[in-house]
């Protein structure tokens, strides 16, 4: 009898490519990494990503990758439920949709009907849109809003491109939120005090139970420490705080680990938040994941 693992393909075993981005340099670079993947040409990413009756949960076990061009606006005003950290002009951008991680509490489960990942390869158009906005006022921009950009950087190289763009535009401050362990890219970019790396910090028990495929607590703290050593501002995000039966013990243990591995006096700041999600999203999550 075959094992259950045989039922699923490896991640990105199928890559859907919009015809209009076939010749884009990033498309070619990504496809070169996946020589064994089936490549399917499509007219529009929504033909695949927005199909009805998809199974988000099953797709997350072996997601497909969709390479597309974002033809609309890609910079949006921040939602009221999101922390703006005192910035007057708070925005977020979506250069990727969906995440390779699979946190059980994530709002993406309620936002999207698909577990596949979309990468918009035309980041240059987002930069052009931002330059227009920056001509009007300063911008505080979350660039890892509905994905983990660092986790996907090995494919996209977007961290380096954001670093270059941010350094060249003095009125732009960006935040890159992550649960990834990766830190090799810090050697490839120059420090900038307007490029904030924000690490979501959770107790290891919460990570093991609810934050599937994400980095361990020790690996996140190691990456955050590396960022500070390289001269980048670092934010620790204790958000969301998850209420569990032994919450006091596990969060106390987590904070002990933080002060053991992080020079807290060198942090830019911290954020603390309880779990919050729209009623529409939570209804969908409860329906899809009873």
C-alpha positions in Angstrom: 0.0 0.0 0.0 1.4 3.4 -0.9 2.0 6.0 1.7 -0.1 9.2 1.9 2.9 11.2 0.7 2.6 9.6 -2.7 -0.7 11.3 -3.2 0.9 14.8 -3.4 3.3 16.5 -5.7 6.3 18.5 -4.6 5.6 22.2 -4.1 5.4 24.2 -7.4 5.2 20.9 -9.4 2.9 22.9 -11.7 3.7 26.5 -12.7 1.1 28.6 -14.5 2.5 31.4 -16.6 0.5 34.3 -18.1 1.3 34.6 -21.8 2.1 38.3 -21.4 5.0 37.5 -18.9 6.5 34.6 -20.7 9.5 36.6 -21.8 9.9 38.6 -18.6 13.4 38.1 -17.1 12.0 37.1 -13.7 9.8 34.5 -15.3 12.7 32.9 -17.1 14.8 33.0 -13.9 12.1 31.2 -11.8 11.4 28.6 -14.5 15.1 27.8 -14.8 14.9 26.7 -11.1 12.1 24.3 -11.8 13.1 22.2 -14.7 11.0 19.2 -13.6 7.8 21.3 -13.1 4.9 21.2 -15.6 4.6 24.7 -17.2 1.1 25.7 -18.3 0.4 28.8 -20.3 -2.7 30.8 -19.3 -4.4 34.0 -20.3 -4.9 35.5 -16.8 -3.9 34.4 -13.4 -7.5 34.7 -12.1 -8.5 31.9 -14.5 -6.6 29.6 -12.1 -6.4 31.5 -8.8 -10.1 32.4 -8.7 -11.6 29.1 -9.9 -14.6 28.1 -7.9 -14.7 25.1 -5.6 -11.0 24.9 -4.8 -9.7 23.2 -1.7 -7.4 25.7 0.1 -6.2 23.0 2.6 -5.4 20.4 0.0 -3.6 22.9 -2.2 -1.4 24.0 0.6 0.1 20.5 0.8 1.4 20.9 -2.8 0.8 24.4 -4.0 1.1 25.5 -7.6 2.9 28.7 -8.6 1.4 31.3 -10.8 3.5 33.9 -12.6 1.6 37.0 -13.6 1.5 40.7 -14.4 -0.4 43.0 -12.0 -2.3 45.2 -14.3 -4.1 47.3 -11.7 -3.0 49.3 -8.7 -0.6 47.5 -6.4 -0.4 50.1 -3.6 -3.3 50.4 -1.2 -4.1 52.4 2.0 -3.6 50.4 5.1 -6.6 48.9 6.9 -7.7 50.4 10.2 -7.1 47.1 12.0 -3.4 47.2 11.1 -0.9 49.1 13.1 0.4 52.2 11.4 3.2 53.0 14.1 2.3 56.7 14.0 2.9 57.2 10.3 0.4 59.6 8.6 0.6 57.9 5.2 0.3 54.2 5.8 0.1 51.8 2.8 0.7 48.2 1.8 1.5 46.6 -1.4 0.9 43.1 -2.8 3.6 42.0 -5.2 2.8 38.4 -4.2 -0.4 36.8 -3.2 -0.6 34.0 -0.7 2.2 32.5 1.4 4.3 29.4 1.4 3.7 29.0 5.1 0.4 27.7 6.4 -0.5 29.4 9.7 -3.9 28.1 11.0 -5.0 31.5 12.2 -4.0 33.5 9.0 -6.5 35.8 7.5 -5.3 34.6 4.0 -7.4 31.5 4.6 -10.5 33.7 4.7 -9.4 36.1 1.9 -8.5 33.6 -0.8 -10.2 30.5 -2.1 -6.9 29.1 -3.4 -3.8 27.8 -1.7 -1.7 28.5 -4.7 0.9 31.3 -4.8 0.9 34.2 -7.2 4.1 36.2 -7.9 3.6 39.4 -9.9 6.8 39.6 -11.8 6.4 43.3 -12.8 7.8 44.9 -9.6 9.0 47.8 -11.7 5.4 48.9 -12.2 4.9 49.0 -8.4 8.0 51.2 -8.1 6.5 53.6 -10.8 3.3 53.8 -8.9 5.1 54.5 -5.7 7.2 57.3 -7.3 3.9 59.1 -8.2 2.7 58.7 -4.6 6.0 59.9 -3.2 5.8 63.0 -5.2 2.7 63.9 -3.1 3.8 62.9 0.4 6.0 60.5 2.4 5.0 56.9 2.5 5.2 54.1 5.1 4.7 50.9 3.2 4.2 47.3 4.3 5.7 45.2 1.5 5.1 41.7 3.0 1.4 42.1 3.8 -0.2 39.0 2.3 2.9 36.8 1.9 6.2 36.2 3.5 8.5 38.1 1.0 11.7 36.9 2.7 10.6 33.2 2.4 10.1 33.7 -1.4 13.2 35.9 -1.9 15.3 33.0 -3.1 13.0 32.9 -6.2 12.2 36.6 -6.7 15.2 38.6 -5.4 12.7 41.2 -4.3 14.4 42.0 -1.0 17.5 43.4 -2.8 15.3 45.4 -5.2 13.3 46.9 -2.4 16.5 47.8 -0.6 17.8 49.6 -3.7 14.5 51.5 -4.3 14.1 52.4 -0.6 17.6 53.8 -0.3 17.1 55.9 -3.4 13.8 57.5 -2.1 14.4 59.4 1.2 10.6 59.8 1.8 9.9 56.0 1.7 10.0 53.8 4.8 9.2 50.1 4.4 8.4 47.2 6.7 9.2 43.6 5.8 7.3 41.2 8.1 8.5 37.6 8.3 8.5 34.3 10.1 11.4 33.0 8.0 14.8 31.8 9.2 16.7 33.2 6.1 19.4 35.7 6.8 21.9 35.2 4.0 20.5 38.1 2.0 21.7 40.6 4.6 25.2 40.3 3.2 23.8 41.4 -0.2 22.2 44.7 0.8 23.4 47.9 2.5 21.9 49.0 5.8 19.1 51.6 5.6 17.3 53.0 8.6 14.1 53.2 6.6 14.0 49.5 5.9 12.5 47.8 8.9 12.6 44.1 9.3 9.8 42.9 11.5 9.9 39.4 13.0 6.8 37.7 14.3 7.7 36.1 17.6 5.6 33.3 19.1 6.2 30.6 21.7 7.6 27.4 20.2 4.5 25.6 21.3 2.3 28.0 19.3 4.7 27.7 16.3 4.5 23.9 16.4 0.7 23.9 16.7 -0.5 26.8 14.6 2.3 28.1 12.4 3.1 25.3 10.0 6.3 25.3 8.0 7.5 28.5 9.6 10.9 29.0 11.3 11.5 28.0 14.9 11.6 30.6 17.7 15.4 30.2 18.0 15.9 30.6 14.2 13.7 33.7 14.1 15.6 35.3 17.0 18.9 34.4 15.3 17.8 36.1 12.0 16.5 39.2 13.9 19.8 39.4 15.8 21.7 39.1 12.5 19.7 42.0 11.0 20.6 44.2 13.9 24.3 43.3 13.7 24.2 44.3 10.0 22.8 47.7 10.9 19.1 47.3 10.1 16.2 48.5 12.3 14.4 45.5 13.8 10.9 45.3 15.1 9.7 42.3 17.2 6.0 41.6 16.7 4.3 39.7 19.5 1.2 39.6 17.3 -1.0 37.8 17.4 -1.0 36.7 21.0 -2.9 33.4 21.0 -4.8 32.4 24.1 -4.2 28.8 25.1 -4.7 26.9 28.3 -1.1 27.4 29.6 -0.6 30.7 27.9 1.2 32.3 30.9 3.9 29.7 31.1 4.7 29.5 27.4 4.7 33.2 26.9 6.9 33.7 29.9 9.3 31.1 28.6 9.3 32.8 25.2 10.2 36.2 26.7 13.1 34.6 28.5 14.4 33.3 25.2 14.0 36.7 23.6 16.1 38.6 26.2 18.6 35.8 26.2 19.3 36.0 22.4 18.3 39.6 21.5 19.8 42.9 22.7 16.4 44.5 23.4 18.0 47.9 23.8 19.0 47.9 20.1 15.5 47.2 18.9 13.7 49.9 16.9 10.4 49.0 18.7 8.0 46.1 19.4 4.4 45.6 18.6 1.8 43.7 20.6 -1.6 42.6 19.3 -4.4 40.2 20.0 -5.9 38.0 17.3 -8.2 40.0 15.1 -10.0 39.1 11.8 -13.1 40.2 10.0 -16.3 38.3 10.6 -16.5 37.4 6.9 -13.0 35.8 6.9 -13.6 33.9 10.1 -16.8 32.4 8.8 -15.1 31.2 5.7 -12.2 29.7 7.7 -14.6 27.9 10.1 -16.5 26.5 7.1 -13.4 25.3 5.2 -11.5 24.1 8.3 -14.2 22.8 10.8 
